[in-house]
Amino acid sequence: MSAALLKPKFGRRVRAQNGELIPAAGDTLELTPHIRRLIADGDLVSAQPPKPKAKTKPKRRSQAKKGTDQ
């Protein structure tokens, strides 16, 4: 069977076939007849995978120019 990243429609609490709540952020679920029915009923919608956090390099402190003004 294939799988898809799904989440409950906003404001709904949906249980998987094993009785556990499907997280609001979504989960990868096998497309069983139970899950397909929840999709058809509008209880589950497709979810976007979380965006990876961009790694940022620490900013370099610029060296203060030492003036030769005397």
C-alpha positions as semicolon CSV with decimal commas, in nm:
position;residue;x (nm);y (nm);z (nm)
1;M;0,000;0,000;0,000
2;S;0,108;0,355;-0,052
3;A;0,142;0,616;0,219
4;A;0,080;0,990;0,240
5;L;0,152;1,276;0,478
6;L;-0,189;1,367;0,622
7;K;-0,323;1,580;0,905
8;P;-0,668;1,634;1,057
9;K;-0,871;1,920;0,914
10;F;-0,838;2,231;1,133
11;G;-1,038;2,198;1,451
12;R;-1,092;1,823;1,427
13;R;-0,957;1,534;1,630
14;V;-0,925;1,221;1,419
15;R;-0,835;0,873;1,532
16;A;-0,639;0,623;1,328
17;Q;-0,769;0,270;1,293
18;N;-0,567;0,163;1,599
19;G;-0,749;0,422;1,812
20;E;-0,462;0,671;1,853
21;L;-0,517;1,036;1,770
22;I;-0,350;1,157;1,455
23;P;-0,126;1,453;1,550
24;A;-0,245;1,799;1,444
25;A;0,089;1,856;1,269
26;G;0,031;1,545;1,061
27;D;0,177;1,200;1,019
28;T;0,267;0,963;0,739
29;L;-0,020;0,717;0,713
30;E;-0,080;0,411;0,499
31;L;-0,376;0,462;0,270
32;T;-0,597;0,188;0,413
33;P;-0,972;0,182;0,344
34;H;-1,026;0,350;0,686
35;I;-0,788;0,637;0,603
36;R;-0,934;0,673;0,251
37;R;-1,281;0,708;0,404
38;L;-1,155;0,981;0,641
39;I;-1,008;1,165;0,340
40;A;-1,333;1,129;0,142
41;D;-1,533;1,259;0,440
42;G;-1,304;1,564;0,466
43;D;-1,168;1,470;0,809
44;L;-0,809;1,432;0,683
45;V;-0,626;1,666;0,446
46;S;-0,281;1,650;0,292
47;A;-0,004;1,809;0,495
48;Q;0,315;1,980;0,385
49;P;0,640;1,838;0,516
50;P;0,806;2,066;0,771
51;K;1,056;2,305;0,620
52;P;1,414;2,233;0,722
53;K;1,566;2,498;0,941
54;A;1,830;2,695;0,757
55;K;2,169;2,670;0,913
56;T;2,307;3,013;0,974
57;K;2,670;3,087;1,018
58;P;2,761;3,311;1,308
59;K;2,822;3,664;1,190
60;R;3,180;3,770;1,191
61;R;3,259;4,074;1,388
62;S;3,438;4,318;1,168
63;Q;3,767;4,433;1,303
64;A;3,759;4,801;1,387
65;K;4,002;4,982;1,169
66;K;4,276;5,129;1,378
67;G;4,322;5,482;1,268
68;T;4,663;5,632;1,221
69;D;4,529;5,979;1,290
70;Q;4,736;6,140;1,562
